[in-house]
Amino acid sequence: MTLPYLLRLLCLCFACFFLLHLAIGAAVSLLVPAVLHRAERMRPRHATRVLLGVRLLPPVISAFVVLGLCAPSYLLLEPAATNEEVGWACLSAALLCAASFVLSIYRGWSAGRRSIGYVRYCQLVGRQERLPGENTPVWVIEGSAPFLVLAGILKPRLIISRPVVNALPSGQLAAALRHEEAHRVSRDNFKRLLLVLTPDLFPAWRGFVRLEKEWNRFTEWAADDDAVAGDSQRSISLASALVRVARMGACPQTAPLVTSLLADNQDLAERVERLLREAPEAEVAERQPLPALIGGLASIAVLAVLTLQPATLSAVHRLLEGLTR
Amino acid sequence: MEALGPLEVSVMEILWSHGDSNVHDVTQRLGRPLAYTTVMTTLDRLYKKGLLGRRKADRAFFYSPRWSRAEWEQKRAGEFVEGFLAAPETSGELLVSYLVDAVGRYDETLLDELERKIRSKRRELRRKA
């Protein structure tokens, strides 16, 4: 099929992204069991970072190569006036990539819509209150369903049902709220949205389900650690709160992009036993944003200088020519 | 039919390959060290989901899969497609799905056991203090 200059560029970018993403994704998925094995020995917060990084690696590298190499080499070396044939293989790869993008955008939009709808519904039927001994206001919902969740992506809100407020003694309620607050501070709902938006390796085939489930498990453990912060009393209070809310028959998951106190009902015994073994320490935040930012920008600049060499660009262009046919 | 979590899948794999097993057998055959109570809950949950049958012998439950792996996969795929095709997303259903997407029911025995452990830990802390 003959395509004009810019449409051919788009087609090539999509095709390259699809092939790279599939290849890197397949390679990463082979490493997943080893990564999960290592993650079991890490502190939960560190494990969440590693697993999220591994999950986002294929699309990030693919996007970097496409935008940093393929597009510049095409724009610089392809004569603008030509109308060239694009082979069916290239076209099919581009269409599969476009389908993956459409699906992931739809998934993200749908999850975001449900999440926003859930927050609006709770704000409609609930009331903002400052619970005794708590600084952060929470939304309290009247009714019989027991739940304690963090809902919302950019401005997450703590939402709790009246039966949970009434059932938990102050120490347990404080521990449970600290757990959800830890999710808010680490922006777990936003990270969940990132995962939902990550394109599939193949349209409608995600390929990293186990990794994402394990990430969820470690996120809960990390929030437990932050809530407890090495204090044995808090640890017992949080364990008691988990069991008490579970006994009330809490809904473990209410909507996508909503974090619940009992996020995964399969993990309850493991979480409680972990809290009772020893009060887990919260990981000390070692945030040095400026040096990290400067380091990141410097690495990108060095990579850009290395990759945008004429020899590299012409080699990539030859590969693109091969892919087009 | 509900989706299975990673631990549930591992347990099903063990039962499919070894047949009739009790909690102790499954705990030993699992690749990673897990608490007895965790495996017990998982088996109980699978039983309640209708995936396992169980019989009592020598004061312990022996669990066995109710379907072969192929039968289970066929049933699951069928139910998924059926449910997917028959679900126009109306606002009412959407609202209900917010609240009762997945209602967790916990095994009372497990919760009792966990509460007992919490009480014991609390006593231990008091003694130390």
Boltz contact constraints between the chains, C-beta under 6 A:
constraints:
  - contact:
      token1: [A, 118]
      token2: [B, 98]
      max_distance: 6.0
  - contact:
      token1: [A, 145]
      token2: [B, 99]
      max_distance: 6.0
  - contact:
      token1: [A, 210]
      token2: [B, 6]
      max_distance: 6.0
  - contact:
      token1: [A, 213]
      token2: [B, 6]
      max_distance: 6.0
  - contact:
      token1: [A, 232]
      token2: [B, 125]
      max_distance: 6.0
  - contact:
      token1: [A, 236]
      token2: [B, 121]
      max_distance: 6.0
  - contact:
      token1: [A, 236]
      token2: [B, 122]
      max_distance: 6.0
  - contact:
      token1: [A, 239]
      token2: [B, 118]
      max_distance: 6.0
  - contact:
      token1: [A, 240]
      token2: [B, 118]
      max_distance: 6.0
  - contact:
      token1: [A, 243]
      token2: [B, 111]
      max_distance: 6.0
  - contact:
      token1: [A, 243]
      token2: [B, 114]
      max_distance: 6.0
  - contact:
      token1: [A, 243]
      token2: [B, 115]
      max_distance: 6.0
  - contact:
      token1: [A, 246]
      token2: [B, 106]
      max_distance: 6.0
  - contact:
      token1: [A, 247]
      token2: [B, 111]
      max_distance: 6.0
  - contact:
      token1: [A, 251]
      token2: [B, 103]
      max_distance: 6.0
  - contact:
      token1: [A, 252]
      token2: [B, 102]
      max_distance: 6.0
  - contact:
      token1: [A, 252]
      token2: [B, 104]
      max_distance: 6.0
  - contact:
      token1: [A, 253]
      token2: [B, 101]
      max_distance: 6.0
  - contact:
      token1: [A, 253]
      token2: [B, 102]
      max_distance: 6.0
  - contact:
      token1: [A, 254]
      token2: [B, 98]
      max_distance: 6.0
  - contact:
      token1: [A, 254]
      token2: [B, 101]
      max_distance: 6.0
  - contact:
      token1: [A, 255]
      token2: [B, 98]
      max_distance: 6.0
  - contact:
      token1: [A, 265]
      token2: [B, 104]
      max_distance: 6.0
  - contact:
      token1: [A, 266]
      token2: [B, 5]
      max_distance: 6.0
  - contact:
      token1: [A, 269]
      token2: [B, 37]
      max_distance: 6.0
  - contact:
      token1: [A, 269]
      token2: [B, 38]
      max_distance: 6.0
  - contact:
      token1: [A, 269]
      token2: [B, 41]
      max_distance: 6.0
  - contact:
      token1: [A, 270]
      token2: [B, 38]
      max_distance: 6.0
  - contact:
      token1: [A, 272]
      token2: [B, 114]
      max_distance: 6.0
  - contact:
      token1: [A, 273]
      token2: [B, 35]
      max_distance: 6.0
  - contact:
      token1: [A, 276]
      token2: [B, 117]
      max_distance: 6.0
  - contact:
      token1: [A, 276]
      token2: [B, 121]
      max_distance: 6.0
